[in-house]
């Protein structure tokens, strides 16, 4: 199957970002993301390099025989954000990203955060669907796999380090469609 390649574009991932907005901003034919010049204070600018086809052919992570339902996925993504917010007693929803991966659109997704301050962070990730997810974080020239396995349907947390110059999150899926919600916070001391 041929994939459409698109040039990198910039999207803004802000605290409290609506999951549907990011998902729509990463698909062809969807609304364009907010340009960095109009970013909200405290927003993190990211370069997203998707190789996606229109989500009209995307398949559901909860029922791979059905089409992808963007509204249903947005509700799930919002639920994950609420879970992270509540579970970790945060003052606000932490920044993050949402991704839908399947063989009909793309099984690879790359997000580069250019302005993530160097330091130690924790990630909080949930995925659903019958596929296998690999998430690798590259920062300062070092790549570390942080997730590799079947989607468990529950929140998984871990740590990663961000170096100066940007941090890349590379999502790779195999098998059935999956949805991924990832949030990050400064690591607890």
N, C-alpha and C positions, 0 to 999 in steps of 0.2 A: 504494500500500500504506500503510495506517495504521500509525503507530508509537505504542506506549504511552509516555506521558510519566510519569516518576517524579520525585518531589521529591528534591532533593540529600540525600545521606547521607554520613556520614563513615566512611572506612575508614582503616586504618593501613597505611602502606607502610613496612616495616622492613627494615633491612639483612638480606639473606639471605632475603627473603620468598619463599615458595614460589609459583611462577607460578600453579598451579592455584587456590590460595586466593584470589588477587586476581581471577582470571577468574570464579570461582564467586561471589565477592562482588559482582560487577558485573552479574549476570544475575538476572532475576526467578526466583523459585523456588529459587535456590541458597542455600547457607549464608550467613548474615549475617556481615559482617566484624567484626573486633574493634573494640570501642568505644574511643575515645581514652583513657578512664580506665584501661583495662587494657593500654595500649600498653607495649611493652618500652622500656627506657632507650635513648635515642638514636634512637627511631623518629621518622619524619616524618609528620605528620597531613595528610591530603589530603581535599578535598571532591570527590566524584565525581558528575557529573551525566550518567548514561547515559540514552539513549532506546532501551532494548533490549526485545526480546521474548524469550520463553524460548529457550534455546539448543537445545532439542530440535529446532527447525526450522533451526538454523544449518547452514551447509554447510562442508565441509572446504576449507581453503586449498590443500591438496595435491591434492585431487580434488573439484572443485566439483559432481560428480554424486553424491557420497557425503555422509552426514551428518557434522557436526563431531564429532570424537573428542577429548573433553576430556583423556583420559589421554595420548594421543599428542601433543597440543599441549603439555601440561605437560612431557613429556620434551624436546620441542624448546625450550621456553622455558628449562628448566634447562640445556640444552646451550649456549644463547646466554650465560647467566649464567656458566657455566664458561669459555667462550671469552673473555669480557671479563675475568674474574678472571685467567686465565693470560696473555693477550696483554699486559695492562698491568701485570703483576707486582704486583697489589694484595694487601693483607694480608687482606682479606675481600671477599665479594661486595658490590658497590656497590648502593645503593638503586635501585629502578626500578619499572617498571610493564609489564604485559602487556595486550594488547588483541586481540580477534578482531572483525573487521569484515566484514559481508556484507549483501547486500540483504534477506536473510530476517530479520535481527535489527536491525542498525543499521549505517549507514555513517558515523556520526559518534560521537565519544567525546571527552569533555572531562574532564581531570583538573586540579584546582587544588591546588597545594601552598602552603598558607598559612604554613607554618613553615620553608620553605627559606630559609636565611640569604642575605642579599644578597651578591653576588659573581659572579665568573666561573666558569663550569662547562663541562665537556665532556660531550657526550652520546655514547652508543654504542648504535646502533640496528641491528637486523636485522629484516627482514620477508620473508615468503614468500607465494607465491600469485601469481595472474596479474593482480591488480588494480593500480590506481594509488593511491599513498599521498601525502597532503599532511599534513605536520606543521607547525603554526605554534606558536610560543612567544610568549606575551604576558606582559610584566612591566613594571611601572611605566608602564602605558598604551601601551607600544610593542609592536606585533606584528611578529615576524620569522618569515618562512617558513624552515624549516631543511631540510625534505625536500619534494620535489615531483617524483614520477616513478614509474615502474614499480618494483615490488619486485625487487631484484637478487639476493636470497638470500644476500647477504654482509654482513658487519659494516661499517657506515658510522659514522664519528665526525665530530664538529664541535663548535662552541662556542656557548654562549648565556650571556646575563647575567641574573641574578635581581636584582630590585629589592625594596625593602621593600614589604610589603603582599601578597605572594603572586605566584606564577608559574603560568600556565595552559599546559597542553599540549593542543592541539586536534588530534585525529586525524580525517581525512576520507578515505574510500575511495570509489573508483569502479570499476566493472567487477567482476571475479571476487573471491571472498572472499580476505581476507588475514589473516595473523597478524603481530603486531608485538611485539617485545621491546625495551624502551628502558631503559637504565641511565644514571646520571649520576654524575660524579665532579668534585671541584674541578679547575679547569683547571690544567694544568702551567705552571709559571712560565716 
